[in-house]
Amino acid sequence: MASIEGFRGDGLTAANDVDARTVTAADDPGVVDVNVNQTNPNTFTTGGATEFHITDPVVALSGSGTADAPYLRITLNTTNATGITVQYNVRDIDGSTDNAPQQVALHYRVGTSGAWTDVAAAYIADATTGPSVATQVTAVNVTLPAAAENQPSVQLRIMTTNAAGNDEWVGLDDIVISATCSAVDTAPSVSGNTPANGATDVALATNITINFSEAVNTAAGWFSVVCDVSGDISSAVTVSGGPQNFTLDPTANLQYGDDCTVTVNA
């Protein structure tokens, strides 16, 4: 799945000037849409998501009779992330005589399907000026709700809706998504043991030591000791030490010539 995709948003609204904050229905799978290599937002009128190769290149959105609610969709992995901040600039790049109230809203959802939730603080009632003016830049800087934290998949949707008049192009630029990330908790492992793996000629009265990389909590059955001659002697072993370094002391000395395997169960 691509990290950033453009969609037309066909059929998400049934009228013009619908409040973009309320358009939270799913659009799955949606109509992928990017009009590429355009150079003049003043004259290009095909609604949807468009890549404009202008002096300051940008991907922009504009509604139309077909593109009812075009949007960019961004897919994130927020595992171990908190305080997720979304920042971007919304640029009026349409210097034509059009002068429509071009709304922009931000939605999010956990997972890759289903309805969306509006992020109210990101709403822009009109991201454009005009007519024949294209200078407005509106900065958005919001923190996502805690529900979006520590998730394998979170999606964002930056959307406009079809205006009553001729829609204007709004560029979505300088997108930055940041968070506070905690270190991944590495599972403990066996860092050492005696006798060593594959050891031979071990003294019959030798105890078994198991060292972990960090302190662990053990439960019944966390280890087994099985020998070729003596069989499973796990229940005849006294355990001492812990929570990181353990000693296993068989009640009876192991038999001469016996081949024993100690297994640590995760």
C-alpha positions, 0 to 999 in steps of 0.5 A: 500500500502506498503511503500517500495516495490521491482519490476523487471521492466520487459520491461522498456528497450529494450536494454542493458546499457540504461541510467537509467535517461531516463527510466521514463515510468510508470510500473503500476502495475509492477511485484513485486519481492523480492528474499528473504534470499539469502546469497552470492551475488557473486554466486546468479544470478537471477536479480531483487530485492534481500534480502541478509543476509550477514554480513551487510544485505541489499536489492540489485538490479541487472539487467538481461534479465528478470529484465530489470530495477529493482527498489525499490519503496518508497511511501510517504505522504508529506502533510505539508512537504517542503525541502524533502531530500532523502539520501541513500548509494549505496553499491557494494556487488558483489565480483565476477569476474563480472565487469559491469557498474552498473548505479543507478538513482532516479526518483519521481512522484506525485501520484501513477500512471503515468510517473516519473521524473528523479532527475539528481543529484542522478545519479551514472554512475557506482556504482561498482568496480571490478572484484573481488572487492566489496568495493565501497560505493556511498552516495546520498543526494538530495533535491526533487523538490518543486512539491513533497512538500505538497502532499498526495502521492509521490513515489520514484523509485531507479533503475538500468538497465540491463548492457551489461555484467554480472550485479553486485549487488548494495545494497541500504542501510541507506535510510533516507527521511527527511523534514521540517514539518509545524504544521497542521492548526486546524480549528477554533471551538466554545470555549464558548457561553452564554446562555449555551447549554440547558439553561432555565429560561434565561432573555428575554433581554439576548443577545447571545455571541459566542466565537471562539478558534481563529479569524475568517472571517464570511460571510452572513448566518454564524449563524441562530437563530430559535425559536419554537414560533417566528420562524427564527429570524436570519435576526432580529439580530444585530451582534457586536464584532469579529473577535473572540468574537461575540454578537448577539442582537435580535431586539426584546426580545425573547418571554416568554416560547420560545425555541430557537436554535442558530446554527453556520454554518461552 
